[in-house]
Amino acid sequence: MAEQAREQARHTKEHAEGLMERIRKRSPASSQIVGFFSLLTLAGISLVLGGLTVTGIVITLLLMTPVFLFFSPILVPAGILLFLSLAGVLTASGVGVRDAAHPVANTSSMRAVRP
């Protein structure tokens, strides 16, 4: 009976050592643990900054809506004028870049084709 108890104790000890060895083999490296906690920290900071940004945008919209409504007779025509001016400048710039890149294409398309 004592022999059987010793055999069982030895088997339990071997099983425990085998279990610890398996745990040790499957455990992550310390660099992986540090990386994981760094990732958690950066994710938390990003979440807080995103929340602050959304909160700031909502508060700004709430406070600025009456101002926009009051100045809309001035802002809407000014916005239209700004849009049309910007569109004209960008169009003129694009045509200028095209002509600078392909000067022959500009003149050859205007010449009549001779037989």
N, CA and C of each residue as an Amber inpcrd file, in Angstrom:
protein
   345
   0.8280000  -1.1850000   0.0000000   0.0000000   0.0000000   0.0000000
   0.8740000   1.2510000   0.0000000   1.9530000   1.2610000   0.7960000
   2.8780000   2.3870000   0.8300000   3.5590000   2.5300000  -0.5220000
   3.8570000   1.3940000  -1.1330000   4.4900000   1.4140000  -2.4620000
   3.5400000   2.0250000  -3.4840000   2.2830000   1.6780000  -3.3870000
   1.2820000   2.2070000  -4.3200000   1.1230000   3.7150000  -4.1090000
   1.1710000   4.1900000  -2.8750000   1.0650000   5.6170000  -2.5650000
   2.2640000   6.3580000  -3.1340000   3.5000000   5.7320000  -2.9650000
   4.7060000   6.3690000  -3.5200000   4.6310000   6.4420000  -5.0510000
   4.1450000   5.3850000  -5.6610000   4.0080000   5.3510000  -7.1220000
   3.0270000   6.4070000  -7.5990000   1.9500000   6.5700000  -6.8830000
   0.9550000   7.5690000  -7.2410000   1.5160000   8.9810000  -7.0430000
   2.2870000   9.1870000  -5.9710000   2.9060000  10.4920000  -5.7170000
   3.9090000  10.8200000  -6.8190000   4.7100000   9.8190000  -7.2330000
   5.6850000  10.0220000  -8.3060000   4.9680000  10.3660000  -9.6230000
   3.8880000   9.6320000  -9.8970000   3.1250000   9.8810000 -11.1190000
   2.5150000  11.2900000 -11.1030000   1.9840000  11.7090000  -9.9530000
   1.4010000  13.0430000  -9.8250000   2.4770000  14.1070000 -10.0240000
   3.6820000  13.8710000  -9.4660000   4.7850000  14.8240000  -9.5980000
   5.2150000  14.9230000 -11.0640000   5.3260000  13.7930000 -11.7530000
   5.7000000  13.8060000 -13.1670000   4.6380000  14.5240000 -13.9970000
   3.3770000  14.2590000 -13.6600000   2.2920000  14.9130000 -14.3810000
   2.3420000  16.4270000 -14.1650000   2.6030000  16.8550000 -12.9330000
   2.6870000  18.2870000 -12.6260000   3.8640000  18.9160000 -13.3580000
   5.0270000  18.2140000 -13.4040000   6.1860000  18.7450000 -14.1160000
   5.9020000  18.8300000 -15.6110000   5.2070000  17.8250000 -16.1410000
   4.8410000  17.8530000 -17.5530000   3.8860000  18.9920000 -17.8550000
   2.9650000  19.2320000 -16.9630000   2.0150000  20.3280000 -17.1410000
   2.7400000  21.6690000 -17.1070000   3.6550000  21.8430000 -16.1790000
   4.4130000  23.0940000 -16.0800000   5.2710000  23.2980000 -17.3320000
   5.8230000  22.2100000 -17.8330000   6.6370000  22.3010000 -19.0480000
   5.7740000  22.7170000 -20.2480000   4.5710000  22.1600000 -20.3470000
   3.6620000  22.5360000 -21.4350000   3.2370000  23.9990000 -21.3130000
   2.9810000  24.4290000 -20.0750000   2.6090000  25.8390000 -19.8610000
   3.7620000  26.7480000 -20.2530000   4.9840000  26.3720000 -19.8820000
   6.1640000  27.1690000 -20.1860000   6.3780000  27.2660000 -21.6960000
   6.1350000  26.1900000 -22.4160000   6.3280000  26.1910000 -23.8650000
   5.2900000  27.0580000 -24.5730000   4.0700000  27.1000000 -24.0530000
   2.9860000  27.8380000 -24.7070000   2.8900000  29.2870000 -24.2420000
   3.6110000  29.6750000 -23.2330000   3.4990000  31.0420000 -22.7240000
   4.1840000  32.0130000 -23.6910000   3.6580000  33.2390000 -23.8210000
   4.2520000  34.2100000 -24.7400000   5.5800000  34.7400000 -24.2020000
   6.4060000  35.2260000 -25.1230000   7.6820000  35.8200000 -24.7390000
   7.4270000  37.1660000 -24.0700000   8.4170000  37.6240000 -23.3150000
   8.2500000  38.9020000 -22.6060000   8.0910000  40.0610000 -23.5810000
   8.7510000  40.0050000 -24.7410000   8.6030000  41.0770000 -25.7270000
   7.1760000  41.1110000 -26.2810000   6.5470000  39.9320000 -26.3990000
   5.1590000  39.9020000 -26.8590000   4.2230000  40.5170000 -25.8170000
   4.5110000  40.2780000 -24.5660000   3.6820000  40.8410000 -23.5010000
   3.8130000  42.3680000 -23.4790000   5.0530000  42.8590000 -23.6060000
   5.2840000  44.3060000 -23.6290000   4.5840000  44.9160000 -24.8430000
   4.6840000  44.2540000 -25.9990000   4.0110000  44.7530000 -27.1980000
   2.5050000  44.7910000 -27.0350000   1.9580000  43.7720000 -26.3950000
   0.5070000  43.7280000 -26.1820000   0.0510000  44.8740000 -25.2870000
   0.7820000  45.1260000 -24.2030000   0.3910000  46.2170000 -23.3160000
   0.6140000  47.5770000 -23.9650000   1.6330000  47.6820000 -24.8160000
   1.8180000  48.9290000 -25.5700000   0.6500000  49.1500000 -26.5160000
   0.2070000  48.0750000 -27.1670000  -0.9400000  48.1640000 -28.0590000
  -2.1970000  48.5910000 -27.3080000  -2.4110000  48.0090000 -26.1360000
  -3.5720000  48.3920000 -25.3230000  -3.5030000  49.8640000 -24.9220000
  -2.3140000  50.3170000 -24.5430000  -2.1430000  51.7120000 -24.1360000
  -2.4400000  52.6550000 -25.2930000  -1.8640000  52.3670000 -26.4670000
  -2.0950000  53.2280000 -27.6230000  -3.5560000  53.1910000 -28.0670000
  -4.1820000  52.0330000 -27.9800000  -5.6030000  51.9410000 -28.3450000
  -6.4580000  52.7760000 -27.3870000  -6.1370000  52.7250000 -26.1110000
  -6.8730000  53.5250000 -25.1330000  -6.6930000  55.0140000 -25.3620000
  -5.4530000  55.4240000 -25.6300000  -5.1870000  56.8440000 -25.8920000
  -5.9290000  57.2950000 -27.1420000  -5.9030000  56.4720000 -28.1980000
  -6.6080000  56.8190000 -29.4360000  -8.1090000  56.9220000 -29.2060000
  -8.6370000  56.0300000 -28.4010000 -10.0710000  56.0650000 -28.1060000
 -10.4370000  57.3410000 -27.3450000  -9.6200000  57.7260000 -26.3900000
  -9.8830000  58.9470000 -25.6190000  -9.7840000  60.1760000 -26.5180000
  -8.7430000  60.2360000 -27.3530000  -8.5920000  61.3880000 -28.2430000
  -9.7250000  61.4610000 -29.2620000 -10.1510000  60.3120000 -29.7690000
 -11.2930000  60.3020000 -30.6900000 -12.5620000  60.7910000 -30.0140000
 -12.7810000  60.3680000 -28.7830000 -13.9510000  60.8270000 -28.0330000
 -13.9140000  62.3220000 -27.7760000 -12.7370000  62.8330000 -27.4220000
 -12.6050000  64.2780000 -27.2080000 -12.8470000  65.0500000 -28.4950000
 -12.3850000  64.5140000 -29.6130000 -12.5870000  65.1830000 -30.8950000
 -14.0630000  65.2410000 -31.2520000 -14.7530000  64.1270000 -31.1190000
 -16.1850000  64.1050000 -31.4290000 -16.9500000  65.0350000 -30.4940000
 -16.5910000  65.0320000 -29.2220000 -17.2460000  65.9250000 -28.2660000
 -17.0210000  67.3810000 -28.6460000 -15.8160000  67.7240000 -29.0250000
 -15.5080000  69.1000000 -29.4430000 -16.2700000  69.5030000 -30.6860000
 -16.4010000  68.5820000 -31.6300000 -17.1420000  68.8960000 -32.8550000
 -18.6190000  69.1360000 -32.5410000 -19.1940000  68.3020000 -31.7030000
 -20.6110000  68.4550000 -31.3600000 -20.8470000  69.7720000 -30.6240000
 -20.0000000  70.0930000 -29.6700000 -20.1580000  71.3540000 -28.9290000
 -19.9940000  72.5470000 -29.8650000 -19.0100000  72.4760000 -30.7670000
 -18.8050000  73.5720000 -31.7180000 -20.0230000  73.7540000 -32.6170000
 -20.5710000  72.6430000 -33.1080000 -21.7620000  72.7540000 -33.9490000
 -22.9430000  73.3470000 -33.1850000 -23.0990000  72.9270000 -31.9360000
 -24.2020000  73.4690000 -31.1410000 -24.0610000  74.9710000 -30.9220000
 -22.8400000  75.4080000 -30.6840000 -22.6270000  76.8300000 -30.4150000
 -22.6100000  77.6800000 -31.6830000 -22.1410000  77.1030000 -32.8080000
 -21.9850000  77.8940000 -34.0240000 -23.2090000  77.8840000 -34.9370000
 -24.1630000  76.9980000 -34.7150000 -25.3460000  76.9420000 -35.5740000
 -26.1170000  78.2700000 -35.6050000 -26.3750000  78.8870000 -34.4620000
 -27.0650000  80.1980000 -34.5370000 -26.2530000  81.2480000 -35.2910000
 -24.9410000  81.2110000 -35.1450000 -24.0940000  82.1860000 -35.8600000
 -24.1810000  81.9370000 -37.3590000 -24.1150000  80.6730000 -37.7690000
 -24.2330000  80.3590000 -39.1940000 -25.5960000  80.7780000 -39.7470000
 -26.6580000  80.5540000 -38.9940000 -27.9790000  80.9500000 -39.4620000
 -28.0960000  82.4660000 -39.5770000 -27.5080000  83.1860000 -38.6400000
 -27.5790000  84.6400000 -38.6530000 -26.8120000  85.2190000 -39.8390000
 -25.6240000  84.6510000 -40.1190000 -24.7770000  85.1810000 -41.1880000
 -24.9730000  84.4680000 -42.5200000 -25.9520000  83.5890000 -42.6360000
 -26.1300000  82.8350000 -43.8720000 -26.4010000  83.7100000 -45.0950000
 -27.1190000  84.8560000 -44.9760000 -27.2870000  85.6920000 -46.1740000
 -25.9630000  86.2240000 -46.7260000 -24.9540000  86.2720000 -45.8830000
 -23.6350000  86.7160000 -46.3400000 -22.7660000  85.5170000 -46.7130000
 -22.8300000  84.4540000 -45.9100000 -21.9460000  83.3220000 -46.1090000
 -22.2750000  82.4930000 -47.3460000 -23.5430000  82.3410000 -47.6810000
 -23.9200000  81.5170000 -48.8410000 -23.4210000  82.1490000 -50.1500000
 -23.6820000  83.4320000 -50.4130000 -23.1180000  84.0170000 -51.6430000
 -21.5800000  84.0390000 -51.6230000 -20.9970000  84.2640000 -50.4590000
 -19.5350000  84.2620000 -50.3690000 -18.9860000  82.8630000 -50.6690000
 -19.6820000  81.8470000 -50.2060000 -19.2550000  80.4770000 -50.4930000
 -19.3640000  80.1430000 -51.9640000 -20.4500000  80.5880000 -52.5870000
 -20.6200000  80.3530000 -54.0240000 -19.5240000  81.0790000 -54.8070000
 -19.2450000  82.3240000 -54.4340000 -18.1940000  83.0910000 -55.0990000
 -16.8290000  82.4350000 -54.9130000 -16.5500000  81.9780000 -53.7220000
 -15.2820000  81.3060000 -53.4510000 -15.1630000  80.0230000 -54.2590000
 -16.2300000  79.2480000 -54.3350000 -16.2130000  77.9980000 -55.0960000
 -15.9540000  78.2660000 -56.5750000 -16.6690000  79.2320000 -57.1510000
 -16.4950000  79.5280000 -58.5710000 -15.1020000  80.0840000 -58.8630000
 -14.5880000  80.9080000 -57.9630000 -13.2330000  81.4480000 -58.1440000
 -12.1970000  80.3390000 -58.0960000 -12.3410000  79.4480000 -57.1470000
 -11.4030000  78.3290000 -57.0190000 -11.4930000  77.4030000 -58.2290000
 -12.7000000  77.1450000 -58.6970000 -12.8670000  76.2980000 -59.8750000
 -12.2030000  76.9390000 -61.0880000 -12.3370000  78.2580000 -61.2560000
 -11.6950000  78.9570000 -62.3750000 -10.1860000  78.9030000 -62.3040000
  -9.6320000  79.1230000 -61.1240000  -8.1760000  79.0830000 -60.9580000
  -7.6420000  77.6820000 -61.2380000  -8.3190000  76.6600000 -60.7110000
  -7.8590000  75.2890000 -60.9430000  -7.9830000  74.8950000 -62.4110000
  -9.0390000  75.3380000 -63.0750000  -9.1970000  75.0400000 -64.4930000
  -8.1040000  75.7120000 -65.3100000  -7.8520000  76.9840000 -65.0360000
  -6.8020000  77.7080000 -65.7520000  -5.4350000  77.0920000 -65.4910000
  -5.1860000  76.6740000 -64.2770000  -3.9140000  76.0400000 -63.9490000
  -3.7740000  74.7180000 -64.6830000  -4.8460000  73.9430000 -64.7280000
  -4.7970000  72.6630000 -65.4360000  -4.5370000  72.8330000 -66.9140000
  -5.1910000  73.8230000 -67.5280000  -4.9610000  74.0830000 -68.9450000
  -3.5250000  74.5470000 -69.1690000  -3.0040000  75.3600000 -68.2740000
  -1.6180000  75.8190000 -68.3930000  -0.6280000  74.6780000 -68.2710000
  -0.8690000  73.7680000 -67.3610000   0.0190000  72.6070000 -67.2010000
  -0.0570000  71.7270000 -68.4410000  -1.2650000  71.5500000 -68.9800000
  -1.4180000  70.7320000 -70.1900000  -0.6680000  71.3550000 -71.3570000
  -0.7860000  72.6630000 -71.5260000  -0.0980000  73.3240000 -72.6270000
   1.4090000  73.3120000 -72.4350000   1.8750000  73.4030000 -71.2130000
   3.3110000  73.3640000 -70.9560000   3.8660000  71.9630000 -71.1970000
   3.0740000  70.9430000 -70.9200000   3.5480000  69.5710000 -71.0800000
   3.5160000  69.1300000 -72.5360000   2.5290000  69.5830000 -73.2930000
   2.3690000  69.1640000 -74.6860000   2.1310000  70.3890000 -75.5650000
   3.1770000  71.1620000 -75.8590000   2.9580000  72.3840000 -76.6440000
   2.5500000  72.0840000 -78.0820000   2.9630000  70.9590000 -78.6400000
   2.6190000  70.6310000 -80.0210000   1.1480000  70.2820000 -80.1400000
   0.5960000  69.6470000 -79.1370000  -0.8100000  69.2490000 -79.1680000
  -1.7140000  70.4720000 -79.2550000  -1.2700000  71.5860000 -78.6970000
  -2.0840000  72.7950000 -78.7150000  -2.1780000  73.3690000 -80.1190000
  -1.0740000  73.3900000 -80.8760000  -1.0840000  73.9950000 -82.2060000
  -1.5650000  73.0320000 -83.2750000  -1.2550000  71.7550000 -83.1690000
  -1.6200000  70.8110000 -84.2240000  -3.1190000  70.5850000 -84.2850000
  -3.8000000  70.7290000 -83.1860000  -5.2450000  70.5090000 -83.2030000
  -5.9770000  71.6690000 -83.8700000  -5.3230000  72.8340000 -83.9810000
  -5.9830000  73.9880000 -84.5750000  -5.6740000  74.0980000 -86.0740000
  -4.6300000  73.4230000 -86.5340000  -4.2550000  73.4880000 -87.9330000
  -5.1800000  72.6340000 -88.7860000  -5.4510000  73.1100000 -89.9720000
  -6.2680000  72.3350000 -90.8910000  -5.4230000  71.2200000 -91.4900000
  -6.0560000  70.0970000 -91.7500000  -5.3560000  68.9730000 -92.3430000
  -5.2520000  69.1940000 -93.8550000  -4.0180000  69.0660000 -94.3750000
  -3.8070000  69.2650000 -95.8090000  -3.7740000  67.9060000 -96.5060000
  -4.3840000  67.8440000 -97.7030000  -4.3590000  66.5670000 -98.4310000
  -3.0360000  66.2730000 -99.0710000
